[in-house]
């Protein structure tokens, strides 16, 4: 059985934010991948990321890749 840490992979930016006590905002990716057509999905991603960073938090997009939960 895999450890939880093996199944959850955070980007260096999210990891650094968590270690320093900065706010991290989880952002779900299915609305981008399945809900909005291009190029609207890419613009929404940029707008959401910018809005989170402008308020001093680290955006943390969440998705599944290779059986691991990716956050970053």
Gaussian input, Z-matrix of N, CA and C with variables (Angstrom, degrees):
# hf/3-21g

backbone

0 1
 N
 C     1     B1
 C     2     B2     1     A1
 N     3     B3     2     A2     1     D1
 C     4     B4     3     A3     2     D2
 C     5     B5     4     A4     3     D3
 N     6     B6     5     A5     4     D4
 C     7     B7     6     A6     5     D5
 C     8     B8     7     A7     6     D6
 N     9     B9     8     A8     7     D7
 C    10    B10     9     A9     8     D8
 C    11    B11    10    A10     9     D9
 N    12    B12    11    A11    10    D10
 C    13    B13    12    A12    11    D11
 C    14    B14    13    A13    12    D12
 N    15    B15    14    A14    13    D13
 C    16    B16    15    A15    14    D14
 C    17    B17    16    A16    15    D15
 N    18    B18    17    A17    16    D16
 C    19    B19    18    A18    17    D17
 C    20    B20    19    A19    18    D18
 N    21    B21    20    A20    19    D19
 C    22    B22    21    A21    20    D20
 C    23    B23    22    A22    21    D21
 N    24    B24    23    A23    22    D22
 C    25    B25    24    A24    23    D23
 C    26    B26    25    A25    24    D24
 N    27    B27    26    A26    25    D25
 C    28    B28    27    A27    26    D26
 C    29    B29    28    A28    27    D27
 N    30    B30    29    A29    28    D28
 C    31    B31    30    A30    29    D29
 C    32    B32    31    A31    30    D30
 N    33    B33    32    A32    31    D31
 C    34    B34    33    A33    32    D32
 C    35    B35    34    A34    33    D33
 N    36    B36    35    A35    34    D34
 C    37    B37    36    A36    35    D35
 C    38    B38    37    A37    36    D36
 N    39    B39    38    A38    37    D37
 C    40    B40    39    A39    38    D38
 C    41    B41    40    A40    39    D39
 N    42    B42    41    A41    40    D40
 C    43    B43    42    A42    41    D41
 C    44    B44    43    A43    42    D42
 N    45    B45    44    A44    43    D43
 C    46    B46    45    A45    44    D44
 C    47    B47    46    A46    45    D45
 N    48    B48    47    A47    46    D46
 C    49    B49    48    A48    47    D47
 C    50    B50    49    A49    48    D48
 N    51    B51    50    A50    49    D49
 C    52    B52    51    A51    50    D50
 C    53    B53    52    A52    51    D51
 N    54    B54    53    A53    52    D52
 C    55    B55    54    A54    53    D53
 C    56    B56    55    A55    54    D54
 N    57    B57    56    A56    55    D55
 C    58    B58    57    A57    56    D56
 C    59    B59    58    A58    57    D57
 N    60    B60    59    A59    58    D58
 C    61    B61    60    A60    59    D59
 C    62    B62    61    A61    60    D60
 N    63    B63    62    A62    61    D61
 C    64    B64    63    A63    62    D62
 C    65    B65    64    A64    63    D63
 N    66    B66    65    A65    64    D64
 C    67    B67    66    A66    65    D65
 C    68    B68    67    A67    66    D66
 N    69    B69    68    A68    67    D67
 C    70    B70    69    A69    68    D68
 C    71    B71    70    A70    69    D69
 N    72    B72    71    A71    70    D70
 C    73    B73    72    A72    71    D71
 C    74    B74    73    A73    72    D72
 N    75    B75    74    A74    73    D73
 C    76    B76    75    A75    74    D74
 C    77    B77    76    A76    75    D75
 N    78    B78    77    A77    76    D76
 C    79    B79    78    A78    77    D77
 C    80    B80    79    A79    78    D78
 N    81    B81    80    A80    79    D79
 C    82    B82    81    A81    80    D80
 C    83    B83    82    A82    81    D81
 N    84    B84    83    A83    82    D82
 C    85    B85    84    A84    83    D83
 C    86    B86    85    A85    84    D84
 N    87    B87    86    A86    85    D85
 C    88    B88    87    A87    86    D86
 C    89    B89    88    A88    87    D87
 N    90    B90    89    A89    88    D88
 C    91    B91    90    A90    89    D89
 C    92    B92    91    A91    90    D90
 N    93    B93    92    A92    91    D91
 C    94    B94    93    A93    92    D92
 C    95    B95    94    A94    93    D93
 N    96    B96    95    A95    94    D94
 C    97    B97    96    A96    95    D95
 C    98    B98    97    A97    96    D96
 N    99    B99    98    A98    97    D97
 C   100   B100    99    A99    98    D98
 C   101   B101   100   A100    99    D99
 N   102   B102   101   A101   100   D100
 C   103   B103   102   A102   101   D101
 C   104   B104   103   A103   102   D102
 N   105   B105   104   A104   103   D103
 C   106   B106   105   A105   104   D104
 C   107   B107   106   A106   105   D105
 N   108   B108   107   A107   106   D106
 C   109   B109   108   A108   107   D107
 C   110   B110   109   A109   108   D108
 N   111   B111   110   A110   109   D109
 C   112   B112   111   A111   110   D110
 C   113   B113   112   A112   111   D111
 N   114   B114   113   A113   112   D112
 C   115   B115   114   A114   113   D113
 C   116   B116   115   A115   114   D114
 N   117   B117   116   A116   115   D115
 C   118   B118   117   A117   116   D116
 C   119   B119   118   A118   117   D117
 N   120   B120   119   A119   118   D118
 C   121   B121   120   A120   119   D119
 C   122   B122   121   A121   120   D120
 N   123   B123   122   A122   121   D121
 C   124   B124   123   A123   122   D122
 C   125   B125   124   A124   123   D123
 N   126   B126   125   A125   124   D124
 C   127   B127   126   A126   125   D125
 C   128   B128   127   A127   126   D126
 N   129   B129   128   A128   127   D127
 C   130   B130   129   A129   128   D128
 C   131   B131   130   A130   129   D129
 N   132   B132   131   A131   130   D130
 C   133   B133   132   A132   131   D131
 C   134   B134   133   A133   132   D132
 N   135   B135   134   A134   133   D133
 C   136   B136   135   A135   134   D134
 C   137   B137   136   A136   135   D135
 N   138   B138   137   A137   136   D136
 C   139   B139   138   A138   137   D137
 C   140   B140   139   A139   138   D138
 N   141   B141   140   A140   139   D139
 C   142   B142   141   A141   140   D140
 C   143   B143   142   A142   141   D141
 N   144   B144   143   A143   142   D142
 C   145   B145   144   A144   143   D143
 C   146   B146   145   A145   144   D144
 N   147   B147   146   A146   145   D145
 C   148   B148   147   A147   146   D146
 C   149   B149   148   A148   147   D147
 N   150   B150   149   A149   148   D148
 C   151   B151   150   A150   149   D149
 C   152   B152   151   A151   150   D150
 N   153   B153   152   A152   151   D151
 C   154   B154   153   A153   152   D152
 C   155   B155   154   A154   153   D153
 N   156   B156   155   A155   154   D154
 C   157   B157   156   A156   155   D155
 C   158   B158   157   A157   156   D156
 N   159   B159   158   A158   157   D157
 C   160   B160   159   A159   158   D158
 C   161   B161   160   A160   159   D159
 N   162   B162   161   A161   160   D160
 C   163   B163   162   A162   161   D161
 C   164   B164   163   A163   162   D162
 N   165   B165   164   A164   163   D163
 C   166   B166   165   A165   164   D164
 C   167   B167   166   A166   165   D165
 N   168   B168   167   A167   166   D166
 C   169   B169   168   A168   167   D167
 C   170   B170   169   A169   168   D168
 N   171   B171   170   A170   169   D169
 C   172   B172   171   A171   170   D170
 C   173   B173   172   A172   171   D171
 N   174   B174   173   A173   172   D172
 C   175   B175   174   A174   173   D173
 C   176   B176   175   A175   174   D174
 N   177   B177   176   A176   175   D175
 C   178   B178   177   A177   176   D176
 C   179   B179   178   A178   177   D177
 N   180   B180   179   A179   178   D178
 C   181   B181   180   A180   179   D179
 C   182   B182   181   A181   180   D180
 N   183   B183   182   A182   181   D181
 C   184   B184   183   A183   182   D182
 C   185   B185   184   A184   183   D183
 N   186   B186   185   A185   184   D184
 C   187   B187   186   A186   185   D185
 C   188   B188   187   A187   186   D186
 N   189   B189   188   A188   187   D187
 C   190   B190   189   A189   188   D188
 C   191   B191   190   A190   189   D189
 N   192   B192   191   A191   190   D190
 C   193   B193   192   A192   191   D191
 C   194   B194   193   A193   192   D192
 N   195   B195   194   A194   193   D193
 C   196   B196   195   A195   194   D194
 C   197   B197   196   A196   195   D195
 N   198   B198   197   A197   196   D196
 C   199   B199   198   A198   197   D197
 C   200   B200   199   A199   198   D198
 N   201   B201   200   A200   199   D199
 C   202   B202   201   A201   200   D200
 C   203   B203   202   A202   201   D201
 N   204   B204   203   A203   202   D202
 C   205   B205   204   A204   203   D203
 C   206   B206   205   A205   204   D204
 N   207   B207   206   A206   205   D205
 C   208   B208   207   A207   206   D206
 C   209   B209   208   A208   207   D207
 N   210   B210   209   A209   208   D208
 C   211   B211   210   A210   209   D209
 C   212   B212   211   A211   210   D210
 N   213   B213   212   A212   211   D211
 C   214   B214   213   A213   212   D212
 C   215   B215   214   A214   213   D213

   B1=1.4461
   B2=1.5247
   B3=1.3265
   B4=1.4594
   B5=1.5248
   B6=1.2968
   B7=1.4647
   B8=1.5169
   B9=1.2990
   B10=1.4641
   B11=1.5227
   B12=1.3168
   B13=1.4540
   B14=1.5192
   B15=1.3409
   B16=1.4603
   B17=1.5206
   B18=1.3114
   B19=1.4583
   B20=1.5239
   B21=1.3103
   B22=1.4604
   B23=1.5233
   B24=1.3232
   B25=1.4615
   B26=1.5248
   B27=1.3256
   B28=1.4589
   B29=1.5267
   B30=1.3246
   B31=1.4638
   B32=1.5222
   B33=1.3257
   B34=1.4699
   B35=1.5300
   B36=1.3409
   B37=1.4598
   B38=1.5246
   B39=1.3226
   B40=1.4680
   B41=1.5212
   B42=1.3046
   B43=1.4647
   B44=1.5279
   B45=1.3286
   B46=1.4675
   B47=1.5283
   B48=1.3363
   B49=1.4618
   B50=1.5260
   B51=1.3140
   B52=1.4646
   B53=1.5265
   B54=1.3288
   B55=1.4685
   B56=1.5213
   B57=1.3335
   B58=1.4692
   B59=1.5266
   B60=1.3446
   B61=1.4521
   B62=1.5220
   B63=1.3333
   B64=1.4689
   B65=1.5151
   B66=1.3123
   B67=1.4647
   B68=1.5243
   B69=1.3204
   B70=1.4640
   B71=1.5252
   B72=1.3345
   B73=1.4627
   B74=1.5245
   B75=1.3280
   B76=1.4644
   B77=1.5212
   B78=1.3221
   B79=1.4575
   B80=1.5243
   B81=1.2979
   B82=1.4603
   B83=1.5339
   B84=1.3165
   B85=1.4629
   B86=1.5226
   B87=1.3176
   B88=1.4663
   B89=1.5227
   B90=1.3321
   B91=1.4645
   B92=1.5293
   B93=1.3118
   B94=1.4578
   B95=1.5289
   B96=1.3175
   B97=1.4638
   B98=1.5212
   B99=1.3304
   B100=1.4626
   B101=1.5195
   B102=1.3201
   B103=1.4510
   B104=1.5102
   B105=1.3200
   B106=1.4577
   B107=1.5226
   B108=1.3175
   B109=1.4648
   B110=1.5320
   B111=1.3234
   B112=1.4641
   B113=1.5178
   B114=1.2687
   B115=1.4664
   B116=1.5294
   B117=1.3316
   B118=1.4659
   B119=1.5273
   B120=1.3299
   B121=1.4631
   B122=1.5231
   B123=1.3260
   B124=1.4623
   B125=1.5309
   B126=1.3283
   B127=1.4655
   B128=1.5246
   B129=1.3301
   B130=1.4653
   B131=1.5252
   B132=1.3282
   B133=1.4629
   B134=1.5210
   B135=1.3215
   B136=1.4679
   B137=1.5256
   B138=1.3211
   B139=1.4683
   B140=1.5254
   B141=1.3199
   B142=1.4563
   B143=1.5306
   B144=1.3230
   B145=1.4599
   B146=1.5243
   B147=1.3289
   B148=1.4612
   B149=1.5209
   B150=1.3232
   B151=1.4678
   B152=1.5216
   B153=1.3226
   B154=1.4670
   B155=1.5238
   B156=1.3379
   B157=1.4759
   B158=1.5315
   B159=1.3327
   B160=1.4658
   B161=1.5226
   B162=1.3017
   B163=1.4588
   B164=1.5299
   B165=1.3362
   B166=1.4560
   B167=1.5140
   B168=1.3168
   B169=1.4645
   B170=1.5314
   B171=1.2997
   B172=1.4699
   B173=1.5211
   B174=1.3505
   B175=1.4571
   B176=1.5259
   B177=1.3078
   B178=1.4643
   B179=1.5258
   B180=1.3321
   B181=1.4623
   B182=1.5152
   B183=1.3237
   B184=1.4619
   B185=1.5236
   B186=1.3503
   B187=1.4586
   B188=1.5159
   B189=1.3195
   B190=1.4611
   B191=1.5219
   B192=1.3194
   B193=1.4609
   B194=1.5248
   B195=1.3050
   B196=1.4593
   B197=1.5127
   B198=1.3198
   B199=1.4490
   B200=1.5149
   B201=1.3202
   B202=1.4706
   B203=1.5312
   B204=1.3119
   B205=1.4597
   B206=1.5164
   B207=1.3116
   B208=1.4668
   B209=1.5331
   B210=1.3167
   B211=1.4591
   B212=1.5178
   B213=1.3182
   B214=1.4586
   B215=1.4863
   A1=108.50
   A2=116.38
   A3=121.69
   A4=110.08
   A5=114.77
   A6=120.18
   A7=109.35
   A8=116.45
   A9=120.60
   A10=110.05
   A11=118.15
   A12=120.48
   A13=111.79
   A14=118.31
   A15=121.02
   A16=111.63
   A17=116.97
   A18=121.66
   A19=112.80
   A20=118.25
   A21=122.51
   A22=108.54
   A23=115.66
   A24=120.70
   A25=109.02
   A26=116.21
   A27=121.68
   A28=109.54
   A29=116.00
   A30=120.51
   A31=109.00
   A32=117.14
   A33=119.43
   A34=112.66
   A35=117.20
   A36=120.75
   A37=111.75
   A38=116.60
   A39=120.37
   A40=109.76
   A41=117.11
   A42=120.73
   A43=110.63
   A44=117.32
   A45=121.15
   A46=111.04
   A47=116.93
   A48=120.08
   A49=110.95
   A50=116.52
   A51=120.10
   A52=111.20
   A53=116.65
   A54=120.06
   A55=112.50
   A56=116.64
   A57=119.81
   A58=112.98
   A59=116.79
   A60=120.14
   A61=114.46
   A62=117.20
   A63=120.18
   A64=109.60
   A65=115.09
   A66=120.78
   A67=109.84
   A68=115.20
   A69=123.02
   A70=106.69
   A71=115.80
   A72=121.14
   A73=108.87
   A74=116.48
   A75=121.17
   A76=109.34
   A77=116.24
   A78=123.26
   A79=108.05
   A80=116.75
   A81=123.29
   A82=109.98
   A83=117.67
   A84=121.46
   A85=115.80
   A86=119.98
   A87=118.62
   A88=112.62
   A89=117.92
   A90=119.09
   A91=109.95
   A92=117.05
   A93=120.70
   A94=111.29
   A95=115.92
   A96=120.16
   A97=113.14
   A98=116.96
   A99=119.51
   A100=113.83
   A101=118.05
   A102=119.92
   A103=115.45
   A104=116.97
   A105=120.13
   A106=109.99
   A107=117.80
   A108=119.77
   A109=110.23
   A110=115.81
   A111=119.82
   A112=108.46
   A113=122.35
   A114=128.20
   A115=112.65
   A116=117.64
   A117=120.92
   A118=111.55
   A119=116.87
   A120=119.79
   A121=111.30
   A122=117.24
   A123=120.30
   A124=111.08
   A125=116.41
   A126=119.38
   A127=110.62
   A128=117.20
   A129=120.60
   A130=110.48
   A131=117.39
   A132=121.68
   A133=109.74
   A134=117.03
   A135=120.74
   A136=111.37
   A137=116.36
   A138=120.07
   A139=111.77
   A140=116.93
   A141=120.89
   A142=110.75
   A143=116.45
   A144=121.07
   A145=110.54
   A146=116.39
   A147=121.00
   A148=111.51
   A149=117.23
   A150=121.06
   A151=111.27
   A152=117.60
   A153=121.16
   A154=109.86
   A155=116.92
   A156=120.38
   A157=111.70
   A158=117.46
   A159=120.16
   A160=112.02
   A161=117.00
   A162=121.04
   A163=112.13
   A164=116.16
   A165=121.02
   A166=116.05
   A167=117.75
   A168=120.50
   A169=109.84
   A170=115.17
   A171=121.41
   A172=108.59
   A173=117.36
   A174=119.41
   A175=109.96
   A176=116.32
   A177=121.28
   A178=108.86
   A179=115.30
   A180=119.88
   A181=108.25
   A182=116.99
   A183=122.04
   A184=108.94
   A185=116.34
   A186=121.53
   A187=109.98
   A188=116.36
   A189=122.68
   A190=108.23
   A191=116.56
   A192=121.90
   A193=109.39
   A194=116.17
   A195=119.59
   A196=113.70
   A197=117.21
   A198=121.64
   A199=114.54
   A200=117.17
   A201=120.77
   A202=108.93
   A203=114.58
   A204=120.98
   A205=105.83
   A206=115.79
   A207=121.28
   A208=108.41
   A209=115.70
   A210=121.27
   A211=107.02
   A212=115.30
   A213=116.94
   A214=113.58
   D1=134.62
   D2=-179.62
   D3=-78.26
   D4=145.90
   D5=175.28
   D6=-72.43
   D7=157.18
   D8=178.80
   D9=-57.57
   D10=-39.15
   D11=-178.49
   D12=-64.88
   D13=-26.15
   D14=176.28
   D15=-73.23
   D16=-25.58
   D17=-176.41
   D18=-94.28
   D19=-9.69
   D20=-178.05
   D21=-124.20
   D22=117.81
   D23=-177.41
   D24=-121.38
   D25=118.64
   D26=179.48
   D27=-102.20
   D28=145.64
   D29=176.11
   D30=-67.65
   D31=159.81
   D32=177.18
   D33=-57.15
   D34=-35.40
   D35=-179.75
   D36=-66.98
   D37=-43.88
   D38=178.55
   D39=-67.51
   D40=-42.69
   D41=178.58
   D42=-59.04
   D43=-45.84
   D44=-179.97
   D45=-63.34
   D46=-41.45
   D47=178.96
   D48=-62.57
   D49=-44.55
   D50=179.91
   D51=-63.82
   D52=-42.48
   D53=-179.32
   D54=-66.17
   D55=-31.02
   D56=-178.58
   D57=-89.97
   D58=-4.59
   D59=178.93
   D60=86.60
   D61=8.19
   D62=176.61
   D63=-72.44
   D64=155.35
   D65=177.40
   D66=-69.40
   D67=143.12
   D68=175.39
   D69=-126.39
   D70=129.96
   D71=-178.16
   D72=-112.03
   D73=117.00
   D74=177.93
   D75=-74.91
   D76=130.83
   D77=179.17
   D78=-123.37
   D79=126.06
   D80=-174.57
   D81=-85.21
   D82=138.07
   D83=-171.72
   D84=-93.42
   D85=-14.35
   D86=-173.50
   D87=-65.62
   D88=-29.80
   D89=177.64
   D90=-64.18
   D91=-31.32
   D92=178.33
   D93=-78.52
   D94=-43.16
   D95=-175.80
   D96=-76.71
   D97=-31.84
   D98=-173.10
   D99=-125.21
   D100=-16.34
   D101=-172.26
   D102=-98.76
   D103=-28.18
   D104=-176.46
   D105=-122.54
   D106=138.00
   D107=176.44
   D108=-77.03
   D109=155.57
   D110=172.22
   D111=-67.99
   D112=146.59
   D113=0.77
   D114=-89.82
   D115=6.15
   D116=-178.02
   D117=-62.31
   D118=-35.53
   D119=-179.61
   D120=-65.25
   D121=-41.39
   D122=179.66
   D123=-67.55
   D124=-38.58
   D125=178.05
   D126=-66.88
   D127=-39.46
   D128=177.61
   D129=-62.50
   D130=-41.63
   D131=177.97
   D132=-59.65
   D133=-48.70
   D134=179.88
   D135=-62.02
   D136=-45.47
   D137=-178.11
   D138=-63.37
   D139=-42.89
   D140=-179.06
   D141=-67.17
   D142=-43.22
   D143=179.08
   D144=-61.61
   D145=-45.44
   D146=179.23
   D147=-62.41
   D148=-44.62
   D149=-179.22
   D150=-60.08
   D151=-42.44
   D152=-179.94
   D153=-65.78
   D154=-46.88
   D155=-178.07
   D156=-65.40
   D157=-37.16
   D158=179.31
   D159=-62.82
   D160=-21.15
   D161=179.87
   D162=-99.49
   D163=11.00
   D164=172.74
   D165=87.01
   D166=9.22
   D167=-179.16
   D168=-108.75
   D169=165.80
   D170=177.26
   D171=-100.88
   D172=123.95
   D173=176.07
   D174=-71.72
   D175=140.36
   D176=-178.44
   D177=-132.13
   D178=87.67
   D179=176.33
   D180=-66.13
   D181=138.56
   D182=-175.05
   D183=-118.57
   D184=129.32
   D185=177.13
   D186=-155.03
   D187=167.83
   D188=178.27
   D189=-104.47
   D190=132.48
   D191=179.65
   D192=-147.26
   D193=120.52
   D194=177.95
   D195=61.29
   D196=30.86
   D197=179.35
   D198=82.33
   D199=1.73
   D200=179.48
   D201=-112.77
   D202=150.12
   D203=173.43
   D204=-85.36
   D205=120.76
   D206=-179.60
   D207=-103.62
   D208=137.20
   D209=-179.86
   D210=-133.39
   D211=119.52
   D212=179.26
   D213=165.47

